[in-house]
Amino acid sequence: MSSKAYLNQVIASHMVEIKAEQKPDKEIYIFEKGEHGEDILTYKDLYENSNKIARLLLESGIEKGDTYGVFMRNHPEYVYSLLAGPTIGAVMVPLDPRSRGDRLKFLLNNSGVKAIFVSDECLEQLEEVIGDAPNVKLVSVAYRPEHNIPVSEKYPSLNETIEKDSWEHVEQQIMDVRHPMQIIYTSGTTGDPKGVKIRNNRTGLYTILTQLVWKYKPSDVLYNGLSLTHGNAQAVTLFPALYMGIKAVFSPRFTKSRIWDICRKYGCTTFSLLGGMASGIYNEPERPDDADNPVRVVISAGTPAPIWETFEKRFDVKILEWYGAVEGGFAYRPVGKGPIGSFGKPIPGIMEFKVVDENDSKVSPGKSGELVCRMIKGDTKVDYLGLPDASRDKTMGGWLRTGDIVHKDDEGWYFFDYRKGTELRRAGDFIQPEHVEKVIGEHPDVSEICVYGIPAASGAPGESDLVAAVSPFEGKSIDPAAIYEKCKKDLESNFVPSFLQVVEDMPKTVSEKALDRKLKEQFERGEGTIYRYEDYR
């Protein structure tokens, strides 16, 4: 490799080539595998292995503007595959590794992927629907030694591509920072997910956030257990580490039981959470060494206010709260500033927020309304794949319509109330699910919980009956009488769930949010074990 003045470090594949020339043996990523050890990646590994995959894409007929999918948990091959795309201008589609059936089929066909890189543990899910994805020209499988899954003769092995000693190097083919890099799909909590086009220059935004918000130091070690298919893991951990040259540790999946042990082992000083993850960690049995860890700051989006201060004290950490969405919009509450429960304020000079009513009129502090935001400089745009009308409606009037109902206080601090269309009201009271979830989650047998609403049996318009979906810790079982007794003791009567829905596994989005839409479907079908409160009064 020789120095090339035309390389633009805003484009991720360019940055990796620059770094691989300057610091080839610098260790950047560690993919921990528990009892199976770890994989350590250098800049040289990132450049060479992504370049090999870029060559494979070209040889398979994948060209500039074509889409390709990456369907795997957090493994080194994920990052190699991600960095291959910008090299040739192909557009990566991160596929949630939990996806299967109709959802996976929708993602494949809606995005039109022509190639798929899949890890062995996701191959069975892919094979269930691959026959209904006619655009796919190439399926290449990454086999992980720790899985001991037999090699399939039906598809080429990605291992063989990565293990090549020599290959025809691919020169950087894209110079335009506005060229699409990824299509990241929304969570789809209320319907089919939408594909959002992410351009190469998004990494410039990540750099700004790293400097102004995350404020990582060269001595920091980052950790993330969120799927790399989610924008959070990319914005908070993957790209900041890549650009700053600091170490980042990833797990194949989020683990609430091992998170502190992992951070102790690798000396991690910060990690990223979403609200449901914080509750899961909080629900784990207390240990004497909870506060004995190297973590200083937890970067969280959606910390439930009822557990915020107790979480900080128990684990001896500080929470940096933030708000954002893949379509845009960003705010944050710095450590130690602002009221508990606030997701913060927008960055001055970059973005403007306001809260509006159904007539698009600005509401006064303390009143709830939809959060809308816009860039102070430049256009505010969203580009949904194949949905021009939805793209236009999302930024009607030059403001991004977030769909989130919020309020702000007299000092300008913003608070999340609920997602538009998902509010819960019962006998005239607005129900805050996180308060119910905190109380039930404190029971020693409850591992995961999600509180949601179903149409009230009374038939009252806009009213809901509450369902608490719970899953037990391994080796435990749910005693409905004990759960309801705790609810009656610690909750107002109107907040006690009408039903307990016991499920073995909590369905979740890639962002670790409980998928209440799936829980409702299961409830309607009578799946799982369902208990009625009226039987335990």
Beta strands, then each sheet from edge to edge (+ up, - down):
strand 1: 27-32
strand 2: 38-42
strand 3: 67-71
strand 4: 91-94
strand 5: 115-119
strand 6: 138-142
strand 7: 180-185
strand 8: 195-199
strand 9: 221-224
strand 10: 247-250
strand 11: 270-274
strand 12: 297-301
strand 13: 318-324
strand 14: 330-333
strand 15: 351-356
strand 16: 369-375
strand 17: 400-408
strand 18: 414-419
strand 19: 425-426
strand 20: 429-430
strand 21: 446-455
strand 22: 464-472
strand 23: 499-502
strand 24: 529-532
sheet 1: 2+ 1- 10- 9- 11- 12- 13- 14+
sheet 2: 4+ 3+ 5+ 6+
sheet 3: 7+ 8-
sheet 4: 15+ 16- 17+ 18-
sheet 5: 19+ 20-
sheet 6: 21+ 22- 23- 24+
end
